[in-house]
């Protein structure tokens, strides 16, 4: 159950300009992937937005939802190395 304070914080965060722009960019990339035949509506896939070395957005690709959401990133966007035992 989500508390009212959490809902309020989420609304406040989603109202920020940079969050709106990021959402619009993601939606645009999804529509483009559908137009190009890389994704279809309801396919359970996400459009992955990798970063190039200089921090600029790189080319997008379609990956499974679980793979895209399990990627573990550090603050600067680099993928973190696996745990060493």
PDB file of N, CA, C and O in Angstrom:
ATOM      1  N   UNK A   1       0.834  -1.173   0.000  1.00  0.00           N
ATOM      2  CA  UNK A   1       0.000   0.000   0.000  1.00  0.00           C
ATOM      3  C   UNK A   1       0.884   1.245   0.000  1.00  0.00           C
ATOM      4  O   UNK A   1       1.851   1.326   0.758  1.00  0.00           O
ATOM      5  N   UNK A   2       0.559   2.184  -0.829  1.00  0.00           N
ATOM      6  CA  UNK A   2       1.334   3.409  -0.942  1.00  0.00           C
ATOM      7  C   UNK A   2       0.690   4.486  -0.084  1.00  0.00           C
ATOM      8  O   UNK A   2      -0.516   4.721  -0.157  1.00  0.00           O
ATOM      9  N   UNK A   3       1.511   5.133   0.726  1.00  0.00           N
ATOM     10  CA  UNK A   3       0.975   6.151   1.623  1.00  0.00           C
ATOM     11  C   UNK A   3       0.695   7.444   0.855  1.00  0.00           C
ATOM     12  O   UNK A   3       1.166   7.630  -0.267  1.00  0.00           O
ATOM     13  N   UNK A   4      -0.062   8.309   1.467  1.00  0.00           N
ATOM     14  CA  UNK A   4      -0.376   9.608   0.851  1.00  0.00           C
ATOM     15  C   UNK A   4       0.884  10.449   0.664  1.00  0.00           C
ATOM     16  O   UNK A   4       1.009  11.183  -0.316  1.00  0.00           O
ATOM     17  N   UNK A   5       1.810  10.337   1.607  1.00  0.00           N
ATOM     18  CA  UNK A   5       3.065  11.094   1.500  1.00  0.00           C
ATOM     19  C   UNK A   5       3.873  10.623   0.285  1.00  0.00           C
ATOM     20  O   UNK A   5       4.480  11.433  -0.415  1.00  0.00           O
ATOM     21  N   UNK A   6       3.875   9.309   0.043  1.00  0.00           N
ATOM     22  CA  UNK A   6       4.594   8.775  -1.113  1.00  0.00           C
ATOM     23  C   UNK A   6       3.933   9.220  -2.415  1.00  0.00           C
ATOM     24  O   UNK A   6       4.616   9.551  -3.384  1.00  0.00           O
ATOM     25  N   UNK A   7       2.614   9.226  -2.432  1.00  0.00           N
ATOM     26  CA  UNK A   7       1.893   9.684  -3.622  1.00  0.00           C
ATOM     27  C   UNK A   7       2.196  11.145  -3.910  1.00  0.00           C
ATOM     28  O   UNK A   7       2.408  11.533  -5.059  1.00  0.00           O
ATOM     29  N   UNK A   8       2.214  11.953  -2.848  1.00  0.00           N
ATOM     30  CA  UNK A   8       2.498  13.377  -2.995  1.00  0.00           C
ATOM     31  C   UNK A   8       3.919  13.589  -3.520  1.00  0.00           C
ATOM     32  O   UNK A   8       4.144  14.428  -4.392  1.00  0.00           O
ATOM     33  N   UNK A   9       4.874  12.826  -2.983  1.00  0.00           N
ATOM     34  CA  UNK A   9       6.267  12.945  -3.429  1.00  0.00           C
ATOM     35  C   UNK A   9       6.397  12.537  -4.892  1.00  0.00           C
ATOM     36  O   UNK A   9       7.136  13.166  -5.649  1.00  0.00           O
ATOM     37  N   UNK A  10       5.681  11.481  -5.294  1.00  0.00           N
ATOM     38  CA  UNK A  10       5.742  11.024  -6.684  1.00  0.00           C
ATOM     39  C   UNK A  10       5.152  12.075  -7.621  1.00  0.00           C
ATOM     40  O   UNK A  10       5.715  12.339  -8.684  1.00  0.00           O
ATOM     41  N   UNK A  11       4.024  12.679  -7.238  1.00  0.00           N
ATOM     42  CA  UNK A  11       3.417  13.731  -8.061  1.00  0.00           C
ATOM     43  C   UNK A  11       4.352  14.928  -8.193  1.00  0.00           C
ATOM     44  O   UNK A  11       4.481  15.510  -9.270  1.00  0.00           O
ATOM     45  N   UNK A  12       5.001  15.287  -7.093  1.00  0.00           N
ATOM     46  CA  UNK A  12       5.929  16.423  -7.102  1.00  0.00           C
ATOM     47  C   UNK A  12       7.119  16.132  -8.017  1.00  0.00           C
ATOM     48  O   UNK A  12       7.549  17.000  -8.777  1.00  0.00           O
ATOM     49  N   UNK A  13       7.643  14.924  -7.943  1.00  0.00           N
ATOM     50  CA  UNK A  13       8.783  14.537  -8.785  1.00  0.00           C
ATOM     51  C   UNK A  13       8.389  14.513 -10.263  1.00  0.00           C
ATOM     52  O   UNK A  13       9.118  15.025 -11.113  1.00  0.00           O
ATOM     53  N   UNK A  14       7.234  13.917 -10.562  1.00  0.00           N
ATOM     54  CA  UNK A  14       6.795  13.796 -11.957  1.00  0.00           C
ATOM     55  C   UNK A  14       6.411  15.136 -12.571  1.00  0.00           C
ATOM     56  O   UNK A  14       6.299  15.236 -13.793  1.00  0.00           O
ATOM     57  N   UNK A  15       6.205  16.166 -11.758  1.00  0.00           N
ATOM     58  CA  UNK A  15       5.856  17.486 -12.261  1.00  0.00           C
ATOM     59  C   UNK A  15       7.090  18.281 -12.690  1.00  0.00           C
ATOM     60  O   UNK A  15       6.952  19.343 -13.297  1.00  0.00           O
ATOM     61  N   UNK A  16       8.285  17.790 -12.389  1.00  0.00           N
ATOM     62  CA  UNK A  16       9.510  18.511 -12.734  1.00  0.00           C
ATOM     63  C   UNK A  16       9.722  18.491 -14.244  1.00  0.00           C
ATOM     64  O   UNK A  16       9.381  17.521 -14.922  1.00  0.00           O
ATOM     65  N   UNK A  17      10.288  19.572 -14.753  1.00  0.00           N
ATOM     66  CA  UNK A  17      10.432  19.744 -16.199  1.00  0.00           C
ATOM     67  C   UNK A  17      11.334  18.689 -16.825  1.00  0.00           C
ATOM     68  O   UNK A  17      11.008  18.150 -17.882  1.00  0.00           O
ATOM     69  N   UNK A  18      12.470  18.384 -16.186  1.00  0.00           N
ATOM     70  CA  UNK A  18      13.390  17.419 -16.781  1.00  0.00           C
ATOM     71  C   UNK A  18      12.802  16.010 -16.788  1.00  0.00           C
ATOM     72  O   UNK A  18      13.132  15.210 -17.663  1.00  0.00           O
ATOM     73  N   UNK A  19      11.940  15.699 -15.830  1.00  0.00           N
ATOM     74  CA  UNK A  19      11.298  14.379 -15.802  1.00  0.00           C
ATOM     75  C   UNK A  19      10.280  14.277 -16.936  1.00  0.00           C
ATOM     76  O   UNK A  19      10.157  13.231 -17.575  1.00  0.00           O
ATOM     77  N   UNK A  20       9.555  15.366 -17.182  1.00  0.00           N
ATOM     78  CA  UNK A  20       8.595  15.379 -18.287  1.00  0.00           C
ATOM     79  C   UNK A  20       9.305  15.206 -19.623  1.00  0.00           C
ATOM     80  O   UNK A  20       8.829  14.478 -20.494  1.00  0.00           O
ATOM     81  N   UNK A  21      10.454  15.881 -19.786  1.00  0.00           N
ATOM     82  CA  UNK A  21      11.213  15.774 -21.033  1.00  0.00           C
ATOM     83  C   UNK A  21      11.750  14.367 -21.239  1.00  0.00           C
ATOM     84  O   UNK A  21      11.737  13.847 -22.355  1.00  0.00           O
ATOM     85  N   UNK A  22      12.226  13.749 -20.153  1.00  0.00           N
ATOM     86  CA  UNK A  22      12.748  12.393 -20.245  1.00  0.00           C
ATOM     87  C   UNK A  22      11.644  11.413 -20.632  1.00  0.00           C
ATOM     88  O   UNK A  22      11.858  10.514 -21.446  1.00  0.00           O
ATOM     89  N   UNK A  23      10.467  11.592 -20.046  1.00  0.00           N
ATOM     90  CA  UNK A  23       9.324  10.740 -20.362  1.00  0.00           C
ATOM     91  C   UNK A  23       8.925  10.901 -21.824  1.00  0.00           C
ATOM     92  O   UNK A  23       8.646   9.919 -22.511  1.00  0.00           O
ATOM     93  N   UNK A  24       8.901  12.145 -22.293  1.00  0.00           N
ATOM     94  CA  UNK A  24       8.547  12.410 -23.687  1.00  0.00           C
ATOM     95  C   UNK A  24       9.575  11.786 -24.635  1.00  0.00           C
ATOM     96  O   UNK A  24       9.207  11.244 -25.678  1.00  0.00           O
ATOM     97  N   UNK A  25      10.861  11.860 -24.276  1.00  0.00           N
ATOM     98  CA  UNK A  25      11.916  11.263 -25.100  1.00  0.00           C
ATOM     99  C   UNK A  25      11.755   9.748 -25.165  1.00  0.00           C
ATOM    100  O   UNK A  25      11.906   9.144 -26.227  1.00  0.00           O
ATOM    101  N   UNK A  26      11.446   9.138 -24.021  1.00  0.00           N
ATOM    102  CA  UNK A  26      11.247   7.688 -23.987  1.00  0.00           C
ATOM    103  C   UNK A  26      10.042   7.276 -24.826  1.00  0.00           C
ATOM    104  O   UNK A  26      10.096   6.279 -25.546  1.00  0.00           O
ATOM    105  N   UNK A  27       8.960   8.037 -24.736  1.00  0.00           N
ATOM    106  CA  UNK A  27       7.768   7.729 -25.522  1.00  0.00           C
ATOM    107  C   UNK A  27       8.052   7.871 -27.008  1.00  0.00           C
ATOM    108  O   UNK A  27       7.588   7.063 -27.812  1.00  0.00           O
ATOM    109  N   UNK A  28       8.820   8.905 -27.379  1.00  0.00           N
ATOM    110  CA  UNK A  28       9.181   9.126 -28.779  1.00  0.00           C
ATOM    111  C   UNK A  28      10.011   7.952 -29.313  1.00  0.00           C
ATOM    112  O   UNK A  28       9.789   7.492 -30.433  1.00  0.00           O
ATOM    113  N   UNK A  29      10.967   7.470 -28.507  1.00  0.00           N
ATOM    114  CA  UNK A  29      11.804   6.346 -28.908  1.00  0.00           C
ATOM    115  C   UNK A  29      10.963   5.077 -29.066  1.00  0.00           C
ATOM    116  O   UNK A  29      11.207   4.281 -29.973  1.00  0.00           O
ATOM    117  N   UNK A  30       9.986   4.888 -28.197  1.00  0.00           N
ATOM    118  CA  UNK A  30       9.111   3.714 -28.284  1.00  0.00           C
ATOM    119  C   UNK A  30       8.285   3.753 -29.577  1.00  0.00           C
ATOM    120  O   UNK A  30       8.175   2.752 -30.284  1.00  0.00           O
ATOM    121  N   UNK A  31       7.704   4.928 -29.876  1.00  0.00           N
ATOM    122  CA  UNK A  31       6.918   5.061 -31.106  1.00  0.00           C
ATOM    123  C   UNK A  31       7.779   4.814 -32.342  1.00  0.00           C
ATOM    124  O   UNK A  31       7.325   4.199 -33.307  1.00  0.00           O
ATOM    125  N   UNK A  32       9.016   5.291 -32.310  1.00  0.00           N
ATOM    126  CA  UNK A  32       9.920   5.092 -33.444  1.00  0.00           C
ATOM    127  C   UNK A  32      10.256   3.616 -33.620  1.00  0.00           C
ATOM    128  O   UNK A  32      10.318   3.125 -34.747  1.00  0.00           O
ATOM    129  N   UNK A  33      10.476   2.899 -32.508  1.00  0.00           N
ATOM    130  CA  UNK A  33      10.764   1.469 -32.572  1.00  0.00           C
ATOM    131  C   UNK A  33       9.571   0.702 -33.139  1.00  0.00           C
ATOM    132  O   UNK A  33       9.750  -0.258 -33.888  1.00  0.00           O
ATOM    133  N   UNK A  34       8.367   1.117 -32.789  1.00  0.00           N
ATOM    134  CA  UNK A  34       7.166   0.464 -33.329  1.00  0.00           C
ATOM    135  C   UNK A  34       7.052   0.744 -34.827  1.00  0.00           C
ATOM    136  O   UNK A  34       6.730  -0.152 -35.607  1.00  0.00           O
ATOM    137  N   UNK A  35       7.318   1.997 -35.226  1.00  0.00           N
ATOM    138  CA  UNK A  35       7.266   2.356 -36.647  1.00  0.00           C
ATOM    139  C   UNK A  35       8.267   1.565 -37.465  1.00  0.00           C
ATOM    140  O   UNK A  35       7.981   1.168 -38.595  1.00  0.00           O
ATOM    141  N   UNK A  36       9.465   1.330 -36.886  1.00  0.00           N
ATOM    142  CA  UNK A  36      10.522   0.612 -37.606  1.00  0.00           C
ATOM    143  C   UNK A  36      10.370  -0.905 -37.520  1.00  0.00           C
ATOM    144  O   UNK A  36      11.177  -1.637 -38.094  1.00  0.00           O
ATOM    145  N   UNK A  37       9.360  -1.381 -36.820  1.00  0.00           N
ATOM    146  CA  UNK A  37       9.118  -2.816 -36.731  1.00  0.00           C
ATOM    147  C   UNK A  37       9.970  -3.524 -35.697  1.00  0.00           C
ATOM    148  O   UNK A  37       9.978  -4.754 -35.662  1.00  0.00           O
ATOM    149  N   UNK A  38      10.685  -2.798 -34.854  1.00  0.00           N
ATOM    150  CA  UNK A  38      11.524  -3.426 -33.830  1.00  0.00           C
ATOM    151  C   UNK A  38      10.709  -3.852 -32.620  1.00  0.00           C
ATOM    152  O   UNK A  38      11.105  -4.765 -31.896  1.00  0.00           O
ATOM    153  N   UNK A  39       9.575  -3.199 -32.395  1.00  0.00           N
ATOM    154  CA  UNK A  39       8.714  -3.516 -31.257  1.00  0.00           C
ATOM    155  C   UNK A  39       7.267  -3.498 -31.732  1.00  0.00           C
ATOM    156  O   UNK A  39       6.938  -2.901 -32.757  1.00  0.00           O
ATOM    157  N   UNK A  40       6.423  -4.159 -30.972  1.00  0.00           N
ATOM    158  CA  UNK A  40       4.993  -4.122 -31.265  1.00  0.00           C
ATOM    159  C   UNK A  40       4.244  -3.821 -29.977  1.00  0.00           C
ATOM    160  O   UNK A  40       4.765  -4.020 -28.880  1.00  0.00           O
ATOM    161  N   UNK A  41       3.035  -3.346 -30.120  1.00  0.00           N
ATOM    162  CA  UNK A  41       2.226  -3.017 -28.962  1.00  0.00           C
ATOM    163  C   UNK A  41       1.936  -4.290 -28.166  1.00  0.00           C
ATOM    164  O   UNK A  41       1.502  -5.297 -28.726  1.00  0.00           O
ATOM    165  N   UNK A  42       2.178  -4.235 -26.863  1.00  0.00           N
ATOM    166  CA  UNK A  42       1.890  -5.367 -25.992  1.00  0.00           C
ATOM    167  C   UNK A  42       2.903  -6.489 -26.052  1.00  0.00           C
ATOM    168  O   UNK A  42       2.597  -7.603 -25.628  1.00  0.00           O
ATOM    169  N   UNK A  43       4.116  -6.237 -26.569  1.00  0.00           N
ATOM    170  CA  UNK A  43       5.105  -7.298 -26.703  1.00  0.00           C
ATOM    171  C   UNK A  43       5.905  -7.556 -25.424  1.00  0.00           C
ATOM    172  O   UNK A  43       6.693  -8.500 -25.369  1.00  0.00           O
ATOM    173  N   UNK A  44       5.710  -6.724 -24.393  1.00  0.00           N
ATOM    174  CA  UNK A  44       6.425  -6.927 -23.135  1.00  0.00           C
ATOM    175  C   UNK A  44       7.876  -6.527 -23.194  1.00  0.00           C
ATOM    176  O   UNK A  44       8.668  -6.962 -22.358  1.00  0.00           O
ATOM    177  N   UNK A  45       8.248  -5.709 -24.160  1.00  0.00           N
ATOM    178  CA  UNK A  45       9.638  -5.269 -24.315  1.00  0.00           C
ATOM    179  C   UNK A  45       9.778  -3.812 -23.906  1.00  0.00           C
ATOM    180  O   UNK A  45       8.805  -3.058 -23.905  1.00  0.00           O
ATOM    181  N   UNK A  46      11.006  -3.423 -23.558  1.00  0.00           N
ATOM    182  CA  UNK A  46      11.339  -2.039 -23.242  1.00  0.00           C
ATOM    183  C   UNK A  46      12.320  -1.530 -24.281  1.00  0.00           C
ATOM    184  O   UNK A  46      13.073  -2.305 -24.872  1.00  0.00           O
ATOM    185  N   UNK A  47      12.306  -0.223 -24.500  1.00  0.00           N
ATOM    186  CA  UNK A  47      13.301   0.404 -25.363  1.00  0.00           C
ATOM    187  C   UNK A  47      14.430   0.859 -24.450  1.00  0.00           C
ATOM    188  O   UNK A  47      14.238   1.715 -23.586  1.00  0.00           O
ATOM    189  N   UNK A  48      15.610   0.279 -24.650  1.00  0.00           N
ATOM    190  CA  UNK A  48      16.771   0.574 -23.814  1.00  0.00           C
ATOM    191  C   UNK A  48      17.495   1.794 -24.370  1.00  0.00           C
ATOM    192  O   UNK A  48      17.717   1.895 -25.577  1.00  0.00           O
ATOM    193  N   UNK A  49      17.865   2.725 -23.484  1.00  0.00           N
ATOM    194  CA  UNK A  49      18.546   3.955 -23.877  1.00  0.00           C
ATOM    195  C   UNK A  49      19.959   3.956 -23.295  1.00  0.00           C
ATOM    196  O   UNK A  49      20.184   4.565 -22.250  1.00  0.00           O
ATOM    197  N   UNK A  50      20.922   3.286 -23.946  1.00  0.00           N
ATOM    198  CA  UNK A  50      22.282   3.271 -23.404  1.00  0.00           C
ATOM    199  C   UNK A  50      22.950   4.631 -23.555  1.00  0.00           C
ATOM    200  O   UNK A  50      22.576   5.427 -24.417  1.00  0.00           O
ATOM    201  N   UNK A  51      23.929   4.885 -22.719  1.00  0.00           N
ATOM    202  CA  UNK A  51      24.693   6.130 -22.792  1.00  0.00           C
ATOM    203  C   UNK A  51      26.028   5.840 -23.474  1.00  0.00           C
ATOM    204  O   UNK A  51      26.639   4.795 -23.249  1.00  0.00           O
ATOM    205  N   UNK A  52      26.472   6.779 -24.311  1.00  0.00           N
ATOM    206  CA  UNK A  52      27.805   6.664 -24.896  1.00  0.00           C
ATOM    207  C   UNK A  52      28.823   7.062 -23.841  1.00  0.00           C
ATOM    208  O   UNK A  52      28.446   7.486 -22.748  1.00  0.00           O
ATOM    209  N   UNK A  53      30.100   6.932 -24.148  1.00  0.00           N
ATOM    210  CA  UNK A  53      31.157   7.224 -23.181  1.00  0.00           C
ATOM    211  C   UNK A  53      31.141   8.668 -22.699  1.00  0.00           C
ATOM    212  O   UNK A  53      31.494   8.932 -21.550  1.00  0.00           O
ATOM    213  N   UNK A  54      30.742   9.607 -23.548  1.00  0.00           N
ATOM    214  CA  UNK A  54      30.777  11.011 -23.157  1.00  0.00           C
ATOM    215  C   UNK A  54      29.501  11.460 -22.462  1.00  0.00           C
ATOM    216  O   UNK A  54      29.322  12.655 -22.226  1.00  0.00           O
ATOM    217  N   UNK A  55      28.607  10.529 -22.128  1.00  0.00           N
ATOM    218  CA  UNK A  55      27.396  10.859 -21.388  1.00  0.00           C
ATOM    219  C   UNK A  55      26.212  11.237 -22.259  1.00  0.00           C
ATOM    220  O   UNK A  55      25.115  11.456 -21.746  1.00  0.00           O
ATOM    221  N   UNK A  56      26.415  11.319 -23.566  1.00  0.00           N
ATOM    222  CA  UNK A  56      25.320  11.648 -24.479  1.00  0.00           C
ATOM    223  C   UNK A  56      24.499  10.386 -24.732  1.00  0.00           C
ATOM    224  O   UNK A  56      25.025   9.279 -24.616  1.00  0.00           O
ATOM    225  N   UNK A  57      23.223  10.534 -25.073  1.00  0.00           N
ATOM    226  CA  UNK A  57      22.415   9.350 -25.359  1.00  0.00           C
ATOM    227  C   UNK A  57      22.926   8.617 -26.599  1.00  0.00           C
ATOM    228  O   UNK A  57      23.303   9.237 -27.594  1.00  0.00           O
ATOM    229  N   UNK A  58      22.931   7.315 -26.521  1.00  0.00           N
ATOM    230  CA  UNK A  58      23.357   6.495 -27.643  1.00  0.00           C
ATOM    231  C   UNK A  58      22.158   5.973 -28.407  1.00  0.00           C
ATOM    232  O   UNK A  58      21.026   6.367 -28.127  1.00  0.00           O
ATOM    233  N   UNK A  59      22.387   5.098 -29.359  1.00  0.00           N
ATOM    234  CA  UNK A  59      21.278   4.519 -30.110  1.00  0.00           C
ATOM    235  C   UNK A  59      20.441   3.603 -29.217  1.00  0.00           C
ATOM    236  O   UNK A  59      20.976   2.922 -28.341  1.00  0.00           O
ATOM    237  N   UNK A  60      19.146   3.590 -29.440  1.00  0.00           N
ATOM    238  CA  UNK A  60      18.265   2.769 -28.612  1.00  0.00           C
ATOM    239  C   UNK A  60      18.183   1.364 -29.177  1.00  0.00           C
ATOM    240  O   UNK A  60      18.486   1.137 -30.348  1.00  0.00           O
ATOM    241  N   UNK A  61      17.771   0.422 -28.338  1.00  0.00           N
ATOM    242  CA  UNK A  61      17.532  -0.949 -28.793  1.00  0.00           C
ATOM    243  C   UNK A  61      16.398  -1.528 -27.958  1.00  0.00           C
ATOM    244  O   UNK A  61      16.120  -1.057 -26.855  1.00  0.00           O
ATOM    245  N   UNK A  62      15.762  -2.535 -28.485  1.00  0.00           N
ATOM    246  CA  UNK A  62      14.628  -3.159 -27.806  1.00  0.00           C
ATOM    247  C   UNK A  62      15.136  -4.398 -27.077  1.00  0.00           C
ATOM    248  O   UNK A  62      15.738  -5.285 -27.681  1.00  0.00           O
ATOM    249  N   UNK A  63      14.884  -4.445 -25.763  1.00  0.00           N
ATOM    250  CA  UNK A  63      15.298  -5.581 -24.936  1.00  0.00           C
ATOM    251  C   UNK A  63      14.118  -6.017 -24.082  1.00  0.00           C
ATOM    252  O   UNK A  63      13.113  -5.312 -23.994  1.00  0.00           O
ATOM    253  N   UNK A  64      14.243  -7.178 -23.454  1.00  0.00           N
ATOM    254  CA  UNK A  64      13.159  -7.655 -22.609  1.00  0.00           C
ATOM    255  C   UNK A  64      13.000  -6.741 -21.402  1.00  0.00           C
ATOM    256  O   UNK A  64      13.964  -6.122 -20.953  1.00  0.00           O
ATOM    257  N   UNK A  65      11.805  -6.662 -20.891  1.00  0.00           N
ATOM    258  CA  UNK A  65      11.495  -5.780 -19.769  1.00  0.00           C
ATOM    259  C   UNK A  65      12.327  -6.151 -18.545  1.00  0.00           C
ATOM    260  O   UNK A  65      12.858  -5.273 -17.865  1.00  0.00           O
ATOM    261  N   UNK A  66      12.441  -7.458 -18.260  1.00  0.00           N
ATOM    262  CA  UNK A  66      13.179  -7.880 -17.069  1.00  0.00           C
ATOM    263  C   UNK A  66      14.664  -7.565 -17.194  1.00  0.00           C
ATOM    264  O   UNK A  66      15.292  -7.180 -16.208  1.00  0.00           O
ATOM    265  N   UNK A  67      15.234  -7.718 -18.376  1.00  0.00           N
ATOM    266  CA  UNK A  67      16.662  -7.421 -18.570  1.00  0.00           C
ATOM    267  C   UNK A  67      16.916  -5.924 -18.420  1.00  0.00           C
ATOM    268  O   UNK A  67      17.878  -5.524 -17.764  1.00  0.00           O
ATOM    269  N   UNK A  68      16.070  -5.098 -19.019  1.00  0.00           N
ATOM    270  CA  UNK A  68      16.280  -3.656 -18.981  1.00  0.00           C
ATOM    271  C   UNK A  68      16.154  -3.112 -17.566  1.00  0.00           C
ATOM    272  O   UNK A  68      16.919  -2.230 -17.176  1.00  0.00           O
ATOM    273  N   UNK A  69      15.215  -3.616 -16.803  1.00  0.00           N
ATOM    274  CA  UNK A  69      14.974  -3.078 -15.464  1.00  0.00           C
ATOM    275  C   UNK A  69      15.881  -3.678 -14.405  1.00  0.00           C
ATOM    276  O   UNK A  69      15.915  -3.191 -13.275  1.00  0.00           O
ATOM    277  N   UNK A  70      16.624  -4.737 -14.752  1.00  0.00           N
ATOM    278  CA  UNK A  70      17.540  -5.329 -13.779  1.00  0.00           C
ATOM    279  C   UNK A  70      18.953  -4.803 -13.942  1.00  0.00           C
ATOM    280  O   UNK A  70      19.827  -5.149 -13.147  1.00  0.00           O
ATOM    281  N   UNK A  71      19.208  -3.972 -14.955  1.00  0.00           N
ATOM    282  CA  UNK A  71      20.551  -3.429 -15.153  1.00  0.00           C
ATOM    283  C   UNK A  71      20.897  -2.527 -13.985  1.00  0.00           C
ATOM    284  O   UNK A  71      20.116  -1.657 -13.601  1.00  0.00           O
ATOM    285  N   UNK A  72      22.068  -2.744 -13.429  1.00  0.00           N
ATOM    286  CA  UNK A  72      22.488  -2.042 -12.225  1.00  0.00           C
ATOM    287  C   UNK A  72      23.496  -0.958 -12.610  1.00  0.00           C
ATOM    288  O   UNK A  72      24.623  -1.265 -12.998  1.00  0.00           O
ATOM    289  N   UNK A  73      23.094   0.300 -12.503  1.00  0.00           N
ATOM    290  CA  UNK A  73      23.947   1.400 -12.919  1.00  0.00           C
ATOM    291  C   UNK A  73      24.465   2.184 -11.723  1.00  0.00           C
ATOM    292  O   UNK A  73      23.806   2.294 -10.689  1.00  0.00           O
ATOM    293  N   UNK A  74      25.661   2.722 -11.897  1.00  0.00           N
ATOM    294  CA  UNK A  74      26.217   3.624 -10.903  1.00  0.00           C
ATOM    295  C   UNK A  74      25.758   5.034 -11.225  1.00  0.00           C
ATOM    296  O   UNK A  74      25.018   5.237 -12.188  1.00  0.00           O
ATOM    297  N   UNK A  75      26.184   6.014 -10.435  1.00  0.00           N
ATOM    298  CA  UNK A  75      25.730   7.381 -10.624  1.00  0.00           C
ATOM    299  C   UNK A  75      26.034   7.931 -12.010  1.00  0.00           C
ATOM    300  O   UNK A  75      25.198   8.626 -12.588  1.00  0.00           O
ATOM    301  N   UNK A  76      27.216   7.636 -12.559  1.00  0.00           N
ATOM    302  CA  UNK A  76      27.606   8.217 -13.835  1.00  0.00           C
ATOM    303  C   UNK A  76      27.066   7.435 -15.029  1.00  0.00           C
ATOM    304  O   UNK A  76      27.365   7.785 -16.171  1.00  0.00           O
ATOM    305  N   UNK A  77      26.286   6.395 -14.797  1.00  0.00           N
ATOM    306  CA  UNK A  77      25.671   5.661 -15.888  1.00  0.00           C
ATOM    307  C   UNK A  77      26.434   4.430 -16.325  1.00  0.00           C
ATOM    308  O   UNK A  77      25.960   3.701 -17.196  1.00  0.00           O
ATOM    309  N   UNK A  78      27.614   4.168 -15.744  1.00  0.00           N
ATOM    310  CA  UNK A  78      28.337   2.982 -16.142  1.00  0.00           C
ATOM    311  C   UNK A  78      27.721   1.768 -15.459  1.00  0.00           C
ATOM    312  O   UNK A  78      27.244   1.844 -14.327  1.00  0.00           O
ATOM    313  N   UNK A  79      27.741   0.670 -16.160  1.00  0.00           N
ATOM    314  CA  UNK A  79      27.223  -0.546 -15.560  1.00  0.00           C
ATOM    315  C   UNK A  79      28.220  -1.044 -14.503  1.00  0.00           C
ATOM    316  O   UNK A  79      29.424  -1.099 -14.753  1.00  0.00           O
ATOM    317  N   UNK A  80      27.716  -1.397 -13.347  1.00  0.00           N
ATOM    318  CA  UNK A  80      28.582  -1.823 -12.264  1.00  0.00           C
ATOM    319  C   UNK A  80      29.026  -3.251 -12.490  1.00  0.00           C
ATOM    320  O   UNK A  80      28.249  -4.082 -12.959  1.00  0.00           O
ATOM    321  N   UNK A  81      30.278  -3.539 -12.158  1.00  0.00           N
ATOM    322  CA  UNK A  81      30.819  -4.885 -12.307  1.00  0.00           C
ATOM    323  C   UNK A  81      30.136  -5.814 -11.302  1.00  0.00           C
ATOM    324  O   UNK A  81      29.649  -5.374 -10.260  1.00  0.00           O
ATOM    325  N   UNK A  82      30.112  -7.081 -11.628  1.00  0.00           N
ATOM    326  CA  UNK A  82      29.485  -8.062 -10.754  1.00  0.00           C
ATOM    327  C   UNK A  82      30.245  -8.209  -9.443  1.00  0.00           C
ATOM    328  O   UNK A  82      31.405  -7.812  -9.330  1.00  0.00           O
ATOM    329  N   UNK A  83      29.580  -8.778  -8.475  1.00  0.00           N
ATOM    330  CA  UNK A  83      30.195  -8.957  -7.158  1.00  0.00           C
ATOM    331  C   UNK A  83      31.279 -10.023  -7.240  1.00  0.00           C
ATOM    332  O   UNK A  83      31.069 -11.085  -7.827  1.00  0.00           O
ATOM    333  N   UNK A  84      32.423  -9.743  -6.659  1.00  0.00           N
ATOM    334  CA  UNK A  84      33.530 -10.716  -6.655  1.00  0.00           C
ATOM    335  C   UNK A  84      33.591 -11.391  -5.304  1.00  0.00           C
ATOM    336  O   UNK A  84      33.556 -10.729  -4.267  1.00  0.00           O
ATOM    337  N   UNK A  85      33.681 -12.689  -5.316  1.00  0.00           N
ATOM    338  CA  UNK A  85      33.684 -13.445  -4.067  1.00  0.00           C
ATOM    339  C   UNK A  85      35.084 -13.824  -3.675  1.00  0.00           C
ATOM    340  O   UNK A  85      35.284 -14.468  -2.645  1.00  0.00           O
TER     341      UNK A  85
END
